[in-house]
């Protein structure tokens, strides 16, 4: 570390170590003095090329291919172009002089030392976590660099992110599973549990926003846990998150097939399973832009439906049903606000967590966003409105319109039984004829939307795991349109489990699919909060100011501590309820056998042993240790290095001209 490094701002030359690793120079008139480096001139035409233009150029085909495409408009030409799009997207060679001039400035490291581009000083080398005795090692530096230089297309725009944040994953968790929560806990427990989980979710999303804006890397959750906590924990979190969304795909497709039964129970469910799977697969094969556009349309439908239900619910509550007058808070008095006491409240927590699952997808989409610095903060702030409008207000109205003793809630065949949706029951109680069918249509669109998101979330996570060396390498295959093609096909193949919808035991299938996905989000959210806390600690230890961050969490580090504590509390509550489940009817007073307790635990908490086994297995194999604060990499993957001061100055200048109402609006939105 004795070498003094001064970097040139004007020439912006690049220097490469003997092994091929890259170091970018920025200070005028000086070059690094390290012996292993040789200067590679950078063409003046690309010296000012933005990082986004660089990334887009990675998907451009060979010039000869472009000429052929212009002159060959035949069917054969279009077909060849279509087939060519599925070929592997080769990354730019980091070892050829033709590509060194176009590398992003975030890839600034060499094998002997790293460089802090903000201070133009060499900094401590990042740990590799090698285990030399048997040849097994986990290269943490390489994993961080690969997720930062992903080949995924960056085509998502601000409007896509905002709609994904507002309603991207709203499906059976809100519209159908809330009926089970209402029957077990009562209306007051539902509101209280969703408020507490909403507070936790707000703090978690603020932490995720800061992490994802500063480091818009592929596979954000596993990557953050790997870099800031422990590589083995990152491995467990990555597979935990991937499995969560992989099993959600058949679950949501089955839910869609069951929803069709509301209109015609005699139709074969396999027909609609096939249709839904084809729709979901085609959307995801259209690339990230196709996914974004589809979710934009789905979100508009869901937003309109929920707003319409809120207005209709207020009218029904005030005006009454055809058989009764003003309802008000009648059902909060009889049969009551709570059911099953404190245990009923705890049972609602995991249902609420399942309903909120998918809110974090906006963080995963950061790596495929054209301008995360601008788009992501706005999308993160939309979570406040999602929590308030979609969950708190709508479920409060549901609790006012549907008593928890409603028979249809108690006799639901599964959480995907749309006939047991409290939203549908509330509308039917008003005597409406067509509106219940409209609401079921919205539920149908919602389950397709969540199935679509499940393929997106799981395929991107699998691809990121493969890039980090934590999954088979074939899963990292990215084609020329920036799609993780193999991962998408693997996840889609798991969706074939949805054909079990025609079996008599589909309810049991639902239970075990939910067992894997139910608690998975809790681990992801808790790890995100903890990663944010450790990032802030490392940031302060490095002597950096929070002003150097592209986005800061509104809840701060204390919000992350609160989010982490609430996640742990929800996990503890779920374990207690799984060991001592709520029972009703004739079985209420019968003692539970050991097998009954074991079944109840695993069907509700299967994610817990799965995560622990994956974490412990990886740790024993690679002998990894937790990442120390002084060894933490807080530079790789940042897109704003060297430009943040200019960007913030421009934003402050624009903000000074805003009227007061716009400043308030932009603060909360």
C-alpha positions as CSV (number, residue, x, y, z in Angstrom):
1,X,0.0,0.0,0.0
2,X,3.0,2.2,-0.2
3,X,2.3,3.3,-3.7
4,X,0.7,6.7,-4.2
5,X,-2.1,6.8,-6.7
6,X,-3.3,10.0,-8.3
7,X,-6.2,9.7,-10.8
8,X,-6.8,11.9,-13.8
9,X,-10.2,13.6,-14.2
10,X,-9.6,15.0,-17.7
11,X,-7.8,12.2,-19.5
12,X,-9.9,9.4,-17.8
13,X,-7.3,6.9,-18.9
14,X,-7.6,3.3,-17.8
15,X,-4.8,1.2,-16.4
16,X,-4.7,-2.6,-16.3
17,X,-2.8,-4.8,-14.0
18,X,-0.7,-7.7,-15.3
19,X,-3.6,-10.1,-14.5
20,X,-6.1,-8.1,-16.4
21,X,-8.0,-6.4,-13.6
22,X,-9.0,-2.9,-14.2
23,X,-8.1,0.4,-12.5
24,X,-9.5,3.7,-13.8
25,X,-7.4,6.9,-13.5
26,X,-9.0,10.3,-13.1
27,X,-6.5,13.0,-12.0
28,X,-4.9,15.1,-14.7
29,X,-1.4,14.5,-15.7
30,X,-0.6,11.5,-13.5
31,X,-0.5,7.8,-13.9
32,X,-0.3,5.0,-11.3
33,X,3.2,4.1,-10.3
34,X,2.5,0.4,-9.8
35,X,4.9,-1.7,-11.8
36,X,2.3,-4.2,-13.0
37,X,0.2,-1.6,-14.8
38,X,0.3,-0.5,-18.4
39,X,-1.6,2.4,-19.9
40,X,-4.3,1.8,-22.4
41,X,-5.5,5.0,-24.2
42,X,-9.2,5.6,-24.3
43,X,-10.8,6.8,-27.5
44,X,-11.9,10.4,-27.2
45,X,-15.3,9.6,-28.7
46,X,-16.3,7.5,-25.8
47,X,-14.5,9.3,-22.9
48,X,-17.8,11.1,-22.0
49,X,-20.1,8.1,-22.7
50,X,-22.5,7.6,-19.8
51,X,-22.6,4.3,-18.0
52,X,-26.2,3.6,-19.2
53,X,-25.1,4.0,-22.8
54,X,-22.3,1.6,-22.2
55,X,-24.6,-0.9,-20.7
56,X,-27.0,-0.6,-23.6
57,X,-24.2,-1.1,-26.1
58,X,-23.6,-4.5,-24.5
59,X,-26.8,-5.8,-26.2
60,X,-26.1,-4.4,-29.6
61,X,-25.4,-7.0,-32.2
62,X,-22.5,-7.2,-34.6
63,X,-22.6,-4.4,-37.2
64,X,-22.6,-6.9,-40.0
65,X,-25.7,-8.5,-38.4
66,X,-27.4,-5.1,-38.3
67,X,-26.7,-4.5,-42.0
68,X,-28.1,-7.9,-42.8
69,X,-31.2,-7.2,-40.8
70,X,-31.7,-3.9,-42.7
71,X,-31.5,-5.6,-46.1
72,X,-33.2,-8.9,-45.3
73,X,-36.9,-8.4,-44.5
74,X,-37.9,-11.9,-45.5
75,X,-39.5,-14.4,-43.2
76,X,-36.2,-16.3,-43.1
77,X,-34.4,-13.1,-42.0
78,X,-36.8,-12.4,-39.2
79,X,-36.8,-16.0,-38.1
80,X,-32.9,-16.0,-38.0
81,X,-33.0,-12.8,-36.0
82,X,-35.5,-14.3,-33.6
83,X,-33.3,-17.4,-33.1
84,X,-30.2,-15.3,-32.7
85,X,-31.7,-13.4,-29.8
86,X,-31.7,-16.6,-27.7
87,X,-27.9,-17.0,-28.0
88,X,-25.7,-16.3,-25.1
89,X,-24.8,-12.6,-24.5
90,X,-21.0,-12.6,-24.2
91,X,-19.7,-10.1,-21.7
92,X,-17.1,-7.7,-22.9
93,X,-13.6,-9.1,-22.5
94,X,-11.9,-7.5,-19.6
95,X,-8.6,-8.6,-21.0
96,X,-8.7,-7.1,-24.5
97,X,-7.6,-3.6,-25.2
98,X,-10.6,-3.0,-27.5
99,X,-13.0,-3.2,-24.5
100,X,-11.0,-1.7,-21.7
101,X,-12.0,1.8,-22.8
102,X,-15.7,1.1,-22.3
103,X,-15.7,-0.5,-18.9
104,X,-18.0,1.1,-16.3
105,X,-16.2,3.1,-13.7
106,X,-17.7,1.0,-10.9
107,X,-15.4,-1.9,-12.0
108,X,-12.3,-0.4,-10.4
109,X,-10.2,-2.9,-8.7
110,X,-7.0,-4.8,-9.3
111,X,-5.6,-7.9,-7.8
112,X,-3.1,-6.2,-5.6
113,X,-5.2,-3.4,-4.1
114,X,-8.5,-1.6,-4.4
115,X,-9.0,2.1,-5.0
116,X,-11.4,4.6,-3.3
117,X,-12.4,6.8,-6.3
118,X,-13.9,9.4,-4.0
119,X,-10.6,10.0,-2.2
120,X,-8.1,8.8,-4.9
121,X,-6.4,6.6,-2.4
122,X,-5.6,2.8,-2.2
123,X,-7.7,1.0,0.3
124,X,-7.7,-2.4,1.9
125,X,-7.9,-5.5,-0.3
126,X,-11.2,-7.3,0.0
127,X,-11.4,-10.8,1.6
128,X,-11.7,-13.9,-0.6
129,X,-12.6,-16.3,2.1
130,X,-10.3,-19.0,0.8
131,X,-9.8,-22.4,2.4
132,X,-6.5,-23.5,1.0
133,X,-6.1,-26.9,2.6
134,X,-8.6,-28.7,0.5
135,X,-8.9,-26.2,-2.4
136,X,-12.4,-25.1,-1.5
137,X,-12.9,-21.3,-1.2
138,X,-15.5,-18.7,-1.8
139,X,-14.3,-15.6,-3.6
140,X,-16.2,-12.7,-2.1
141,X,-14.6,-10.0,-4.3
142,X,-15.4,-11.9,-7.5
143,X,-19.0,-12.5,-6.4
144,X,-19.5,-8.8,-5.7
145,X,-18.0,-7.7,-9.0
146,X,-20.0,-10.2,-11.0
147,X,-23.3,-9.1,-9.5
148,X,-22.3,-5.5,-10.2
149,X,-21.6,-6.1,-13.8
150,X,-24.6,-8.1,-14.7
151,X,-25.6,-8.7,-18.3
152,X,-29.4,-8.3,-17.6
153,X,-31.1,-5.6,-19.7
154,X,-31.8,-2.3,-18.1
155,X,-35.1,-1.3,-19.6
156,X,-37.4,-0.7,-16.7
157,X,-38.7,2.9,-16.4
158,X,-39.9,5.0,-13.5
159,X,-43.6,4.2,-14.2
160,X,-42.9,0.5,-14.2
161,X,-41.2,0.7,-10.8
162,X,-43.9,2.8,-9.3
163,X,-46.6,0.4,-10.3
164,X,-44.6,-2.6,-9.2
165,X,-44.1,-0.9,-5.8
166,X,-47.7,0.0,-5.4
167,X,-49.5,-3.2,-6.4
168,X,-47.0,-5.5,-8.1
169,X,-47.6,-8.6,-5.9
170,X,-51.1,-8.0,-4.6
171,X,-53.0,-11.3,-5.1
172,X,-54.4,-14.1,-3.0
173,X,-52.6,-12.9,0.1
174,X,-54.8,-9.8,0.3
175,X,-58.0,-10.8,-1.6
176,X,-58.4,-14.3,-0.3
177,X,-56.1,-15.3,2.5
178,X,-57.3,-12.3,4.6
179,X,-60.5,-14.3,5.1
180,X,-58.7,-16.9,7.0
181,X,-57.0,-14.2,9.1
182,X,-60.4,-12.6,9.8
183,X,-61.9,-15.9,10.9
184,X,-59.0,-16.8,13.3
185,X,-58.2,-13.4,14.8
186,X,-61.3,-11.1,14.3
187,X,-61.4,-7.7,12.7
188,X,-59.4,-5.8,15.4
189,X,-56.6,-8.4,15.2
190,X,-56.5,-8.1,11.4
191,X,-56.2,-4.3,11.5
192,X,-53.6,-4.4,14.4
193,X,-51.5,-7.1,12.8
194,X,-51.5,-5.4,9.4
195,X,-50.6,-2.1,10.9
196,X,-47.6,-3.6,12.8
197,X,-46.4,-5.6,9.7
198,X,-47.0,-2.4,7.7
199,X,-44.7,-0.4,10.0
200,X,-42.1,-3.2,9.7
201,X,-42.5,-3.3,5.9
202,X,-42.1,0.5,5.6
203,X,-38.8,0.4,7.6
204,X,-37.6,-2.6,5.7
205,X,-38.3,-1.0,2.3
206,X,-36.6,2.2,3.3
207,X,-33.5,0.2,4.2
208,X,-33.8,-1.8,0.9
209,X,-34.1,1.5,-1.0
210,X,-30.9,2.8,0.4
211,X,-29.0,-0.4,-0.4
212,X,-30.5,-0.8,-3.9
213,X,-29.9,2.8,-5.0
214,X,-26.3,2.9,-3.7
215,X,-25.7,-0.7,-5.0
216,X,-28.1,-1.5,-7.9
217,X,-26.7,-5.0,-8.3
218,X,-28.2,-8.3,-9.5
219,X,-29.9,-10.5,-6.9
220,X,-30.0,-7.7,-4.4
221,X,-31.1,-9.7,-1.3
222,X,-28.6,-12.5,-1.6
223,X,-25.9,-10.1,-2.8
224,X,-26.4,-7.7,0.2
225,X,-26.3,-10.6,2.7
226,X,-23.2,-12.0,1.1
227,X,-21.3,-8.7,1.0
228,X,-22.4,-7.2,4.4
229,X,-23.2,-10.2,6.6
230,X,-21.8,-13.6,5.7
231,X,-21.3,-15.4,2.4
232,X,-23.0,-18.5,3.8
233,X,-26.0,-16.5,5.0
234,X,-26.1,-14.9,1.6
235,X,-26.2,-18.3,0.0
236,X,-29.1,-19.4,2.3
237,X,-31.0,-16.1,1.7
238,X,-30.6,-16.4,-2.0
239,X,-31.9,-19.9,-2.2
240,X,-34.6,-19.2,0.4
241,X,-35.9,-16.3,-1.8
242,X,-35.6,-18.2,-5.0
243,X,-37.6,-21.2,-3.5
244,X,-40.2,-18.8,-2.1
245,X,-41.1,-17.5,-5.6
246,X,-40.6,-20.8,-7.4
247,X,-43.3,-22.5,-5.3
248,X,-45.5,-19.4,-5.5
249,X,-45.9,-19.9,-9.3
250,X,-47.8,-23.2,-9.1
251,X,-49.7,-21.9,-6.0
252,X,-51.0,-18.9,-7.9
253,X,-51.8,-20.8,-11.0
254,X,-53.8,-23.3,-9.0
255,X,-55.5,-20.3,-7.3
256,X,-56.4,-19.0,-10.7
257,X,-57.9,-22.3,-11.8
258,X,-59.9,-22.5,-8.7
259,X,-61.2,-19.0,-9.2
260,X,-62.7,-20.1,-12.5
261,X,-64.8,-22.5,-10.5
262,X,-66.8,-19.5,-9.2
263,X,-68.5,-19.3,-12.6
264,X,-68.5,-22.9,-13.7
265,X,-67.4,-25.5,-11.2
266,X,-67.7,-28.3,-13.8
267,X,-64.9,-27.2,-16.1
268,X,-61.6,-29.0,-16.0
269,X,-59.0,-27.0,-14.1
270,X,-56.2,-28.4,-16.3
271,X,-57.5,-26.3,-19.2
272,X,-57.0,-23.0,-17.3
273,X,-53.8,-24.2,-15.7
274,X,-52.4,-24.5,-19.3
275,X,-53.7,-21.1,-20.3
276,X,-52.3,-19.3,-17.2
277,X,-48.9,-21.0,-17.5
278,X,-48.6,-20.0,-21.2
279,X,-49.6,-16.4,-20.5
280,X,-47.1,-16.1,-17.7
281,X,-44.2,-17.8,-19.6
282,X,-44.8,-15.7,-22.8
283,X,-44.8,-12.5,-20.7
284,X,-41.5,-13.4,-19.1
285,X,-40.0,-14.4,-22.5
286,X,-40.7,-11.0,-23.8
287,X,-37.9,-9.7,-21.5
288,X,-37.8,-7.2,-18.7
289,X,-39.7,-4.6,-20.7
290,X,-42.5,-7.0,-21.4
291,X,-42.7,-7.9,-17.7
292,X,-42.8,-4.2,-16.8
293,X,-45.5,-3.3,-19.3
294,X,-47.6,-6.3,-18.2
295,X,-47.3,-5.4,-14.5
296,X,-48.1,-1.8,-15.3
297,X,-51.5,-2.9,-16.9
298,X,-52.2,-5.4,-14.1
299,X,-51.4,-2.8,-11.4
300,X,-53.8,-0.3,-13.0
301,X,-56.6,-2.9,-12.8
302,X,-55.8,-3.8,-9.2
303,X,-55.5,-0.1,-8.1
304,X,-58.9,0.7,-9.8
305,X,-60.5,-2.4,-8.1
306,X,-59.3,-1.6,-4.6
307,X,-60.3,2.1,-4.8
308,X,-63.7,1.0,-6.2
309,X,-64.1,-1.5,-3.4
310,X,-63.2,1.2,-0.7
311,X,-65.9,3.6,-2.1
312,X,-68.5,0.8,-2.4
313,X,-67.6,-0.5,1.1
314,X,-68.2,3.0,2.6
315,X,-71.6,3.1,0.8
316,X,-72.6,-0.3,2.0
317,X,-71.5,0.4,5.6
318,X,-73.5,3.6,5.8
319,X,-76.5,2.6,3.6
320,X,-76.7,-1.0,4.8
321,X,-77.7,-4.2,3.0
322,X,-81.1,-5.0,1.6
323,X,-81.9,-7.0,4.8
324,X,-80.6,-4.4,7.3
325,X,-80.0,-0.8,7.7
326,X,-76.9,1.1,8.9
327,X,-74.0,-1.3,9.8
328,X,-71.3,0.9,11.3
329,X,-69.3,-1.0,13.9
330,X,-72.0,-3.6,14.5
331,X,-69.8,-6.6,13.9
332,X,-67.1,-5.3,16.1
333,X,-69.6,-5.6,19.0
334,X,-71.3,-8.8,17.9
335,X,-69.6,-11.3,17.5
336,X,-66.7,-9.0,18.7
337,X,-63.5,-7.4,17.7
338,X,-61.1,-10.2,18.7
339,X,-61.2,-13.9,18.3
340,X,-59.0,-16.5,20.1
341,X,-57.3,-13.7,22.1
342,X,-53.6,-13.1,21.8
343,X,-53.0,-16.3,19.9
344,X,-55.5,-15.2,17.3
345,X,-53.5,-12.0,16.9
346,X,-50.3,-13.9,16.5
347,X,-51.9,-16.2,13.9
348,X,-52.7,-13.2,11.7
349,X,-49.1,-12.0,11.6
350,X,-47.9,-14.7,9.2
351,X,-50.9,-14.2,7.0
352,X,-50.1,-10.5,6.9
353,X,-46.5,-11.3,6.1
354,X,-47.6,-13.5,3.2
355,X,-49.9,-10.7,1.9
356,X,-47.0,-8.2,2.0
357,X,-44.6,-10.6,0.3
358,X,-43.4,-9.2,-3.1
359,X,-43.3,-5.6,-2.0
360,X,-39.5,-6.0,-2.0
361,X,-39.5,-6.9,-5.8
362,X,-38.8,-3.3,-6.6
363,X,-35.4,-3.7,-5.0
364,X,-34.7,-6.7,-7.2
365,X,-35.7,-4.7,-10.2
366,X,-33.0,-2.1,-9.5
367,X,-30.4,-4.0,-11.5
368,X,-32.6,-3.8,-14.6
369,X,-33.6,-0.2,-14.2
370,X,-32.3,2.4,-16.6
371,X,-31.8,5.1,-13.9
372,X,-32.2,3.7,-10.4
373,X,-30.9,6.9,-8.8
374,X,-33.9,8.7,-10.1
375,X,-36.6,6.0,-10.3
376,X,-36.1,3.9,-7.2
377,X,-36.5,6.5,-4.4
378,X,-39.9,7.5,-5.8
379,X,-41.0,3.9,-6.1
380,X,-39.8,3.1,-2.5
381,X,-41.9,6.0,-1.2
382,X,-45.0,4.6,-2.9
383,X,-44.9,1.7,-0.4
384,X,-46.4,4.1,2.2
385,X,-49.5,4.5,0.0
386,X,-49.7,0.8,-0.7
387,X,-49.7,-0.1,3.0
388,X,-52.2,2.6,3.8
389,X,-54.6,2.3,0.9
390,X,-54.5,-1.4,-0.1
391,X,-54.2,-3.0,3.3
392,X,-55.2,-0.8,6.3
393,X,-58.2,1.0,4.7
394,X,-59.6,-2.0,2.7
395,X,-59.2,-4.5,5.5
396,X,-60.8,-2.2,8.0
397,X,-63.8,-2.0,5.7
398,X,-63.8,-5.8,5.3
399,X,-63.9,-6.1,9.1
400,X,-66.8,-3.8,9.3
401,X,-68.8,-5.6,6.6
402,X,-68.1,-9.3,7.3
403,X,-68.3,-10.9,10.7
404,X,-65.6,-13.4,11.6
405,X,-68.3,-16.0,12.2
406,X,-69.4,-15.9,8.5
407,X,-69.8,-19.6,7.4
408,X,-68.1,-19.1,4.1
409,X,-64.9,-18.0,5.8
410,X,-64.9,-21.1,8.0
411,X,-65.5,-23.6,5.3
412,X,-62.9,-22.5,2.7
413,X,-61.3,-25.4,0.9
414,X,-57.9,-23.5,0.8
415,X,-56.6,-20.0,0.9
416,X,-57.1,-19.9,-2.9
417,X,-60.8,-20.5,-2.6
418,X,-62.1,-17.3,-4.1
419,X,-65.6,-18.0,-2.9
420,X,-64.2,-17.4,0.6
421,X,-62.8,-14.0,-0.2
422,X,-64.1,-11.5,2.3
423,X,-64.0,-8.9,-0.5
424,X,-66.5,-11.0,-2.6
425,X,-68.6,-11.8,0.5
426,X,-68.8,-8.1,1.4
427,X,-70.0,-7.2,-2.0
428,X,-72.5,-10.1,-2.2
429,X,-74.0,-9.0,1.2
430,X,-75.2,-5.8,-0.5
431,X,-77.3,-7.8,-2.9
432,X,-75.2,-6.9,-6.0
433,X,-75.4,-9.3,-8.9
434,X,-72.6,-8.5,-11.3
435,X,-70.1,-6.9,-8.9
436,X,-69.1,-10.2,-7.2
437,X,-68.1,-11.5,-10.6
438,X,-66.2,-8.4,-11.3
439,X,-64.3,-8.8,-8.1
440,X,-63.5,-12.4,-8.9
441,X,-62.2,-11.2,-12.3
442,X,-59.9,-8.9,-10.4
443,X,-58.7,-11.7,-8.2
444,X,-58.0,-13.8,-11.4
445,X,-55.9,-11.0,-12.9
446,X,-54.1,-10.6,-9.5
447,X,-53.1,-14.2,-9.3
448,X,-51.8,-14.1,-12.9
449,X,-49.9,-10.9,-11.9
450,X,-48.3,-12.6,-8.9
451,X,-47.5,-15.7,-10.9
452,X,-45.8,-13.4,-13.4
453,X,-43.8,-11.7,-10.6
454,X,-42.8,-15.1,-9.2
455,X,-41.1,-16.1,-12.4
456,X,-39.3,-12.7,-12.5
457,X,-38.2,-12.8,-8.9
458,X,-37.0,-16.4,-8.8
459,X,-35.3,-16.4,-12.2
460,X,-33.3,-13.2,-11.4
461,X,-32.3,-14.6,-8.0
462,X,-31.2,-17.9,-9.5
463,X,-29.2,-16.1,-12.2
464,X,-27.5,-14.0,-9.5
465,X,-26.7,-17.0,-7.4
466,X,-25.1,-18.7,-10.4
467,X,-23.0,-15.6,-11.1
468,X,-21.7,-15.7,-7.5
469,X,-20.9,-19.3,-7.8
470,X,-23.7,-20.4,-5.4
471,X,-25.8,-22.2,-8.0
472,X,-25.1,-24.2,-11.2
473,X,-23.4,-22.0,-13.8
474,X,-25.9,-22.8,-16.5
475,X,-28.5,-20.8,-14.6
476,X,-26.4,-17.6,-15.2
477,X,-27.1,-17.9,-19.0
478,X,-28.2,-14.5,-20.3
479,X,-29.2,-14.2,-23.9
480,X,-28.7,-11.3,-26.2
481,X,-32.0,-9.6,-25.1
482,X,-30.8,-9.6,-21.5
483,X,-33.0,-12.4,-20.3
484,X,-31.8,-15.1,-17.8
485,X,-33.2,-17.7,-20.2
486,X,-32.3,-20.9,-18.5
487,X,-33.5,-19.7,-15.1
488,X,-36.8,-18.7,-16.6
489,X,-37.3,-22.1,-18.2
490,X,-36.3,-23.9,-15.0
491,X,-38.8,-21.9,-12.9
492,X,-41.5,-22.4,-15.6
493,X,-41.0,-26.2,-15.5
494,X,-41.8,-26.2,-11.7
495,X,-45.0,-24.5,-12.6
496,X,-46.2,-27.8,-14.0
497,X,-47.0,-28.8,-10.4
498,X,-50.1,-26.6,-10.9
499,X,-51.7,-29.5,-12.8
500,X,-52.3,-31.1,-9.3
501,X,-55.2,-28.7,-9.1
502,X,-57.4,-31.5,-10.6
503,X,-56.4,-33.9,-7.9
504,X,-58.5,-34.5,-4.8
505,X,-55.5,-33.6,-2.5
506,X,-54.8,-30.1,-4.0
507,X,-55.5,-28.6,-0.5
508,X,-52.7,-30.6,0.9
509,X,-50.5,-29.5,-2.0
510,X,-51.4,-25.9,-1.1
511,X,-50.4,-26.5,2.5
512,X,-46.9,-27.7,1.6
513,X,-46.3,-25.0,-1.0
514,X,-47.2,-22.4,1.6
515,X,-45.0,-24.1,4.1
516,X,-41.9,-23.3,2.0
517,X,-43.0,-19.8,1.1
518,X,-44.8,-18.6,4.2
519,X,-41.9,-17.5,6.4
520,X,-39.4,-17.0,3.6
521,X,-40.1,-13.3,3.4
522,X,-39.5,-12.8,7.1
523,X,-35.9,-14.0,6.7
524,X,-35.4,-11.8,3.6
525,X,-36.7,-8.7,5.3
526,X,-34.8,-9.3,8.5
527,X,-31.5,-9.8,6.6
528,X,-32.1,-6.7,4.6
529,X,-32.5,-4.6,7.8
530,X,-29.4,-6.1,9.3
531,X,-27.4,-5.6,6.1
532,X,-28.4,-1.9,6.1
533,X,-27.3,-1.5,9.7
534,X,-23.9,-3.0,8.9
535,X,-23.5,-0.9,5.8
536,X,-24.1,2.3,7.8
537,X,-21.6,1.1,10.3
538,X,-18.9,0.4,7.7
539,X,-19.7,3.7,5.9
540,X,-19.1,5.6,9.2
541,X,-16.0,3.5,9.9
542,X,-14.6,4.5,6.5
543,X,-15.0,8.2,7.5
544,X,-17.7,8.9,4.9
545,X,-20.6,11.2,5.2
546,X,-24.2,10.2,4.6
547,X,-24.3,13.1,2.1
548,X,-22.2,10.8,-0.1
549,X,-25.1,8.4,-0.4
550,X,-27.3,8.6,-3.5
551,X,-30.4,7.9,-1.3
552,X,-30.9,7.8,2.4
553,X,-33.5,5.8,4.2
554,X,-36.1,8.2,5.8
555,X,-36.4,5.8,8.8
556,X,-32.6,5.9,9.3
557,X,-30.7,3.2,11.0
558,X,-33.2,3.1,13.9
559,X,-35.9,2.2,11.5
560,X,-33.8,-0.8,10.4
561,X,-33.4,-1.8,14.0
562,X,-37.2,-1.6,14.5
563,X,-37.8,-3.5,11.3
564,X,-35.4,-6.2,12.4
565,X,-37.0,-6.5,15.8
566,X,-40.5,-6.8,14.4
567,X,-39.4,-9.5,11.9
568,X,-37.9,-11.5,14.8
569,X,-41.1,-11.0,16.8
570,X,-43.3,-12.2,13.9
571,X,-41.0,-15.3,13.5
572,X,-41.3,-16.1,17.2
573,X,-45.1,-15.7,17.1
574,X,-45.4,-18.0,14.2
575,X,-43.3,-20.7,15.9
576,X,-45.5,-20.5,18.9
577,X,-48.7,-20.7,16.9
578,X,-47.4,-23.7,14.9
579,X,-46.5,-25.6,18.1
580,X,-49.8,-24.7,19.7
581,X,-52.2,-24.2,16.8
582,X,-55.7,-22.7,17.0
583,X,-58.4,-25.3,16.9
584,X,-62.1,-24.9,16.7
585,X,-65.2,-27.2,16.6
586,X,-65.2,-30.7,17.9
587,X,-61.4,-30.9,18.0
588,X,-61.0,-27.8,20.2
589,X,-60.6,-29.8,23.5
590,X,-58.8,-32.8,22.2
591,X,-55.1,-33.1,23.1
592,X,-52.6,-32.9,20.3
593,X,-50.4,-35.9,19.6
594,X,-46.7,-35.6,18.8
595,X,-47.3,-36.3,15.1
596,X,-50.0,-33.6,15.1
597,X,-47.6,-31.0,16.6
598,X,-44.8,-32.0,14.2
599,X,-47.1,-31.7,11.2
600,X,-48.4,-28.3,12.4
601,X,-44.8,-27.0,12.9
602,X,-43.5,-28.1,9.5
603,X,-46.5,-27.1,7.5
604,X,-46.2,-23.6,8.9
605,X,-42.4,-23.2,9.6
606,X,-40.7,-25.4,7.0
607,X,-38.7,-22.4,5.8
608,X,-36.9,-22.2,9.2
609,X,-35.1,-25.6,9.0
610,X,-34.5,-25.2,5.2
611,X,-32.7,-21.9,5.8
612,X,-30.7,-23.3,8.7
613,X,-29.6,-26.4,6.7
614,X,-28.5,-24.4,3.7
615,X,-26.6,-21.9,5.9
616,X,-24.8,-24.5,7.9
617,X,-24.0,-26.8,4.9
618,X,-22.4,-23.9,3.0
619,X,-20.5,-22.8,6.0
620,X,-19.1,-26.2,6.8
621,X,-18.2,-26.7,3.1
622,X,-16.4,-23.4,2.5
623,X,-15.4,-22.6,6.1
624,X,-16.6,-19.0,5.7
625,X,-16.8,-16.4,8.4
626,X,-18.9,-13.3,8.8
627,X,-17.7,-10.2,7.0
628,X,-15.8,-7.9,9.3
629,X,-16.6,-4.2,9.2
630,X,-13.1,-3.2,8.1
631,X,-13.2,-5.8,5.3
632,X,-16.5,-4.7,3.9
633,X,-16.7,-3.7,0.2
634,X,-18.6,-0.4,0.0
635,X,-17.6,0.6,-3.5
636,X,-18.1,-2.2,-6.0
637,X,-21.3,-1.7,-7.9
638,X,-21.9,2.0,-7.3
639,X,-23.0,3.8,-10.5
640,X,-22.7,7.3,-9.1
641,X,-19.0,7.4,-8.2
642,X,-17.5,10.7,-9.3
643,X,-20.9,12.1,-10.4
644,X,-22.9,12.3,-7.2
645,X,-22.0,15.9,-6.2
646,X,-22.9,17.2,-9.7
647,X,-26.2,15.2,-9.7
648,X,-27.2,16.5,-6.2
649,X,-26.3,20.1,-7.1
650,X,-28.6,19.9,-10.1
651,X,-31.4,18.4,-8.0
652,X,-31.0,21.1,-5.3
653,X,-31.2,23.8,-7.9
654,X,-34.4,22.3,-9.4
655,X,-35.9,21.8,-5.9
656,X,-35.4,25.4,-5.0
657,X,-37.9,26.4,-7.7
658,X,-40.6,24.0,-6.5
659,X,-43.7,25.4,-4.7
660,X,-44.4,24.2,-1.1
661,X,-47.1,21.7,-2.1
662,X,-44.7,20.0,-4.5
663,X,-41.9,19.7,-1.9
664,X,-44.3,18.1,0.5
665,X,-45.6,15.7,-2.2
666,X,-42.2,14.7,-3.4
667,X,-41.1,14.1,0.2
668,X,-43.8,11.5,0.7
669,X,-44.0,10.3,-2.9
